[in-house]
Amino acid sequence: MSGAQRHRNHHHRLAGGGSAADGPKIASSGILTCVSGDDVIIRPLRSRGDCAAAVQLQRDIWGRDFADVAPATILQVCQRVGGVASGAFAPDGRLVGFVFGISGVRDGAPAHWSDMLAVRPEARRLGLGRRLKLHQRRQLLAVGVERVYWSFDPLVSRNARLNLVALGAEPVEYVPDMYGDTASVLHRGLDTDRLIVEWRLRDPVVERILDGDPPEAPAEARAAPIATPAGAEPAPPARAPWVRVELPADIEHLKAAAPEAARRWQQHLRRAFTTYLDAPHTRVAGLHRDAATGRWFYLVNTAADP
């Protein structure tokens, strides 16, 4: 997982750093060299200092002008009413990642909105994003919450992989420009379009995925017609039972090198998802990488059981 995923954006862009003097040794690649994922402790934010460190982490990742920082007080008090505010701590005590969300009621049942997930760049590739989410799952099940919601940028393939493939969350709604202008460096250049996902913590399919035994996508889905930016391929037939909706391999590179192309990709996904997810009996059933081409696709079942 790459860094900051605003579960309003499951975004996983990494920032931050450190030195040999003030933390674990960091290689030129920015990855911790003397710490494994097992050396990092995941636990609730307990002190005012823990919460202040989480505020600083938000500033480091989303930018100092980010308008929607969760303040230390909220990180403290949310835990008194079923919320989750937990951190990933390196052996020297330094906060290298955190997850935050609030609990409430949806459709008459307890539910949780997971608002932020962030991992510093030097802690990449340690599996901390997934570990933080599994910690969150345990915390919520202990208080009787079995449904979790969050949003993420559907253009960011690494976050789509974490959310749909590694965790088994299912997209349920597409919201154009959900957060407006947040003043975050991560959100510049594009609208804040988001997919909202639902994570059913006790669902048998989710439990299979978390146990390392994910169901394989149907062959029909993996060979389905492709919806991609205009002109690249023929549009899928109107009544196709499965459709593959393509997403870019690296939207951050496109935003920097070809911003117009990045905007075309966003418009493409906006058209596709507002069409398919608004239709009855349609669900986004997963994510698939074509081994021959390396292209990534959302798998959309247009004839799902109600």
RARAJO-V566021 format. One record per backbone hydrogen bond with DSSP energy under -0.5 kcal/mol. CO is the residue of the C=O (numbers start at 1). NH is the residue of the N-H. E is the energy in kcal/mol with one decimal. If there is no record, write none. Layout:
co->(CO;CO)
nh->(NH;NH)
e->(E;E)
//
This chain:
co->(1;3;3;4;4;5;5;6;6;7;9;15;19;25;25;27;31;36;36;37;41;41;43;44;47;48;49;50;51;52;53;54;55;56;57;58;59;62;63;66;69;71;72;73;74;76;77;78;78;79;84;85;86;87;87;88;88;89;90;94;94;96;97;98;99;100;100;101;102;104;106;109;110;111;112;112;113;113;115;116;117;118;120;121;122;123;127;128;129;130;131;132;133;134;135;136;137;138;139;140;140;141;144;146;146;147;148;149;150;151;152;152;153;155;156;157;158;159;160;160;161;161;162;163;170;171;173;174;175;175;180;182;184;185;187;191;192;192;194;195;196;196;197;198;198;199;199;200;203;204;205;206;207;208;209;218;219;221;225;226;227;229;237;241;241;242;243;243;244;244;245;247;250;251;252;253;254;258;258;259;260;261;262;263;264;265;266;267;268;269;270;271;272;273;276;279;281;283;283;286;288;288;289;290;295;296;297;298;298;299;299;299;300;300;301;301)
nh->(125;5;119;6;13;7;117;9;10;151;153;121;23;33;34;30;27;39;40;40;43;89;87;46;51;52;53;54;55;56;57;58;59;60;61;62;63;185;66;69;71;75;76;77;78;79;80;81;83;82;101;45;99;43;89;96;97;41;93;90;96;120;88;118;86;115;116;84;113;111;109;106;146;104;114;149;102;115;8;100;5;98;123;124;32;126;131;132;133;134;135;136;137;138;139;140;141;142;143;143;145;144;146;201;202;112;199;114;197;10;154;195;156;157;160;161;162;163;164;165;165;166;167;169;198;284;196;176;178;194;182;67;187;188;190;193;178;179;175;152;172;173;150;170;200;148;201;203;207;208;209;210;211;213;212;222;223;224;244;228;246;232;240;302;303;225;245;300;227;246;298;296;254;255;256;257;258;261;262;263;264;265;266;267;268;269;270;271;272;273;274;275;276;277;279;282;304;285;301;299;290;297;291;294;290;247;288;245;300;285;286;301;243;302;283;304)
e->(-0.7;-0.7;-2.0;-0.7;-0.6;-1.1;-2.2;-9.9;-3.4;-5.1;-1.0;-1.6;-0.9;-2.3;-0.7;-2.3;-2.0;-1.3;-0.6;-1.0;-0.6;-3.2;-3.2;-0.6;-2.0;-2.5;-2.2;-1.6;-1.9;-2.2;-2.2;-1.9;-2.0;-2.6;-2.0;-3.0;-1.3;-1.5;-1.6;-0.6;-0.6;-2.0;-1.8;-2.8;-2.3;-0.8;-1.7;-1.3;-2.7;-0.7;-2.4;-2.9;-2.4;-2.2;-0.6;-3.2;-1.0;-2.6;-2.6;-2.9;-0.5;-3.3;-3.1;-2.5;-2.3;-1.1;-2.3;-1.9;-3.3;-2.3;-1.7;-2.9;-0.5;-3.0;-0.7;-3.0;-2.1;-0.9;-1.0;-2.3;-4.3;-2.3;-1.5;-1.6;-2.7;-1.0;-2.0;-2.8;-1.9;-2.5;-2.4;-2.3;-2.4;-2.2;-2.4;-2.4;-2.6;-1.7;-0.5;-1.1;-2.7;-1.2;-0.5;-2.3;-0.5;-1.6;-3.3;-3.0;-2.8;-0.8;-0.7;-2.7;-1.8;-1.0;-2.0;-2.3;-1.9;-2.7;-2.6;-0.7;-1.3;-2.2;-1.3;-2.6;-2.7;-0.6;-3.3;-0.5;-0.8;-2.2;-0.8;-3.0;-1.1;-0.6;-1.0;-1.2;-1.8;-0.6;-3.0;-1.9;-3.3;-1.4;-1.3;-2.7;-0.6;-1.9;-1.0;-1.4;-2.5;-2.1;-2.3;-2.6;-1.5;-3.0;-1.6;-2.0;-1.2;-1.3;-3.1;-0.6;-2.6;-2.0;-1.6;-2.3;-0.7;-0.6;-0.6;-3.0;-3.5;-0.7;-3.1;-0.6;-1.7;-2.7;-1.5;-3.0;-2.8;-0.5;-1.9;-2.2;-1.9;-2.2;-2.0;-2.4;-2.3;-2.4;-2.5;-2.5;-2.4;-2.8;-2.2;-1.4;-3.1;-2.3;-1.1;-0.8;-2.2;-0.8;-2.9;-2.6;-0.5;-2.4;-0.7;-3.3;-2.8;-1.8;-2.8;-2.8;-0.7;-2.6;-0.8;-0.6;-2.2;-0.7;-2.2;-0.7)
//
